[in-house]
Amino acid sequence: MSTILVTGSNGQLGSELQELASQFPDHQFLFTNSESLDICDEETVKAFFAQHQIDYCINCAAYTAVDKAESNNEAAYAVNVNGAQYLAQACAKQNAVLLHLSTDYVYHNNQNTPFKEEDTVNPQGVYAATKLLGEQAAQMANPLTVVIRTSWVYSSYGNNFVKTMLRLGAERDALSVVYDQIGTPTYAKDIAQALLKVINTFQVTESPAKLCGVYHFSNEGVTSWYDFAHAIFEEANLACALTAIESVAYPTPAKRPPFSLLHKGKIKSVFDVKVRHWREALRDCLKRLTA
Ligand SMILES: NC(=O)c1ccc[n+]([C@@H]2O[C@H](COP(=O)([O-])OP(=O)(O)OC[C@H]3O[C@@H](n4cnc5c(N)ncnc54)[C@H](OP(=O)(O)O)[C@@H]3O)[C@@H](O)[C@H]2O)c1
């Protein structure tokens, strides 16, 4: 039986992993949150690992408030960079594999084909920059690190675009949403399943180091925030009228990439991860939200 530590487990992804855990009785899960394991506190991280033999650590803990990070860069750095590094150092001491989550926002280039893992990164803004630095710090501290960049995450847990649209769509007659940011929504439940698939592949390999590196995971397909909102309203039978606007009409403290489609060939071929279309995943999430 292997032991999987999940940090930040009260967030969207951590909550989905908690729900999924019962389907994996061969693993022992240790779910921690910002109170029981503050990843920014190096001594706390060391003490936790001294008490537990960890085989895999899934780092779901992150400073994810993209706009707030612009005026709160120290807090974002502490979690996204220092926290990732402390976990990686502790994992390295125990020969544990670190699965570290990152973001499509590390890409911000003039490109209109899906980003591959080796493409040039160009983070704009504090959140994106700290996420990239966190990837690098984790990889430096622990050679057994898998970085998974994902995009536009939503879930029935936590706060996210889907839940905001459901609320606003029920409250208002009309809404404006940007149509010039292109990417793929990703159901956190699907990321959780992909992570467990990655771990299962590590369980049977004799060369774990060869599996490490950067990977992409999102749902399949491509859309804009406007079209995503349109799909949410359609699936939920909400009559709210939608207007497509440009990002310049909806200024935010942090810049978002205009295009952040992720190429998923690597995770599919190395870990045999199956990826479903974003619309199918959305339907699944909405079913859970309305159940
Ligand atoms: N959300 C997205 O759209 C998106 C897109 C691309 C990539 N990602 C990445 O995917 C990963 C998971 O995202 P998510 O949406 O599940 O995030 P989330 O819902 O915001 O959850 C993050 C969790 O981290 C916890 N946390 C914050 N500081 C901590 C600390 N010092 N020690 C321990 N836990 C701490 C938070 O706990 P508290 O609430 O108690 O602070 C929260 O439960 C993150 O790495 C994120 O950067 C997310």
PDBQT file of the ligand as one rigid body, heavy atoms in Angstrom, charges set to zero:
ROOT
HETATM    1  N1  LIG A 301      -8.542  27.319 -10.497  1.00  0.00    +0.000 N 
HETATM    2  C1  LIG A 301      -8.088  27.384 -11.756  1.00  0.00    +0.000 C 
HETATM    3  O1  LIG A 301      -8.785  27.886 -12.666  1.00  0.00    +0.000 OA
HETATM    4  C2  LIG A 301      -6.733  26.847 -12.101  1.00  0.00    +0.000 A 
HETATM    5  C3  LIG A 301      -6.284  26.930 -13.424  1.00  0.00    +0.000 A 
HETATM    6  C4  LIG A 301      -5.037  26.416 -13.759  1.00  0.00    +0.000 A 
HETATM    7  C5  LIG A 301      -4.253  25.829 -12.774  1.00  0.00    +0.000 A 
HETATM    8  N2  LIG A 301      -4.697  25.769 -11.485  1.00  0.00    +0.000 N 
HETATM    9  C6  LIG A 301      -3.837  25.169 -10.465  1.00  0.00    +0.000 C 
HETATM   10  O2  LIG A 301      -4.456  23.964 -10.028  1.00  0.00    +0.000 OA
HETATM   11  C7  LIG A 301      -4.145  23.738  -8.643  1.00  0.00    +0.000 C 
HETATM   12  C8  LIG A 301      -5.426  23.473  -7.864  1.00  0.00    +0.000 C 
HETATM   13  O3  LIG A 301      -6.270  24.611  -8.032  1.00  0.00    +0.000 OA
HETATM   14  P1  LIG A 301      -7.689  24.714  -7.303  1.00  0.00    +0.000 P 
HETATM   15  O4  LIG A 301      -8.581  25.405  -8.250  1.00  0.00    +0.000 OA
HETATM   16  O5  LIG A 301      -8.077  23.404  -6.711  1.00  0.00    +0.000 OA
HETATM   17  O6  LIG A 301      -7.304  25.742  -6.145  1.00  0.00    +0.000 OA
HETATM   18  P2  LIG A 301      -8.220  26.262  -4.948  1.00  0.00    +0.000 P 
HETATM   19  O7  LIG A 301      -9.601  25.733  -5.060  1.00  0.00    +0.000 OA
HETATM   20  O8  LIG A 301      -7.999  27.732  -4.841  1.00  0.00    +0.000 OA
HETATM   21  O9  LIG A 301      -7.536  25.548  -3.688  1.00  0.00    +0.000 OA
HETATM   22  C9  LIG A 301      -6.270  25.899  -3.249  1.00  0.00    +0.000 C 
HETATM   23  C10 LIG A 301      -6.154  25.393  -1.829  1.00  0.00    +0.000 C 
HETATM   24  O10 LIG A 301      -4.833  25.713  -1.366  1.00  0.00    +0.000 OA
HETATM   25  C11 LIG A 301      -4.955  25.973  -0.007  1.00  0.00    +0.000 C 
HETATM   26  N3  LIG A 301      -3.798  26.736   0.490  1.00  0.00    +0.000 N 
HETATM   27  C12 LIG A 301      -3.511  28.033   0.276  1.00  0.00    +0.000 A 
HETATM   28  N4  LIG A 301      -2.386  28.358   0.954  1.00  0.00    +0.000 NA
HETATM   29  C13 LIG A 301      -1.978  27.234   1.595  1.00  0.00    +0.000 A 
HETATM   30  C14 LIG A 301      -0.900  26.930   2.446  1.00  0.00    +0.000 A 
HETATM   31  N5  LIG A 301       0.002  27.867   2.791  1.00  0.00    +0.000 N 
HETATM   32  N6  LIG A 301      -0.772  25.670   2.921  1.00  0.00    +0.000 NA
HETATM   33  C15 LIG A 301      -1.676  24.729   2.594  1.00  0.00    +0.000 A 
HETATM   34  N7  LIG A 301      -2.736  24.948   1.802  1.00  0.00    +0.000 NA
HETATM   35  C16 LIG A 301      -2.881  26.199   1.300  1.00  0.00    +0.000 A 
HETATM   36  C17 LIG A 301      -6.235  26.786   0.126  1.00  0.00    +0.000 C 
HETATM   37  O11 LIG A 301      -6.705  26.703   1.449  1.00  0.00    +0.000 OA
HETATM   38  P3  LIG A 301      -7.404  27.970   2.134  1.00  0.00    +0.000 P 
HETATM   39  O12 LIG A 301      -8.683  28.164   1.383  1.00  0.00    +0.000 OA
HETATM   40  O13 LIG A 301      -7.574  27.539   3.548  1.00  0.00    +0.000 OA
HETATM   41  O14 LIG A 301      -6.451  29.123   1.955  1.00  0.00    +0.000 OA
HETATM   42  C18 LIG A 301      -7.149  26.044  -0.853  1.00  0.00    +0.000 C 
HETATM   43  O15 LIG A 301      -7.907  25.055  -0.201  1.00  0.00    +0.000 OA
HETATM   44  C19 LIG A 301      -3.347  24.963  -8.192  1.00  0.00    +0.000 C 
HETATM   45  O16 LIG A 301      -1.978  24.664  -8.263  1.00  0.00    +0.000 OA
HETATM   46  C20 LIG A 301      -3.677  26.017  -9.231  1.00  0.00    +0.000 C 
HETATM   47  O17 LIG A 301      -2.640  26.972  -9.368  1.00  0.00    +0.000 OA
HETATM   48  C21 LIG A 301      -5.937  26.247 -11.142  1.00  0.00    +0.000 A 
ENDROOT
TORSDOF 0
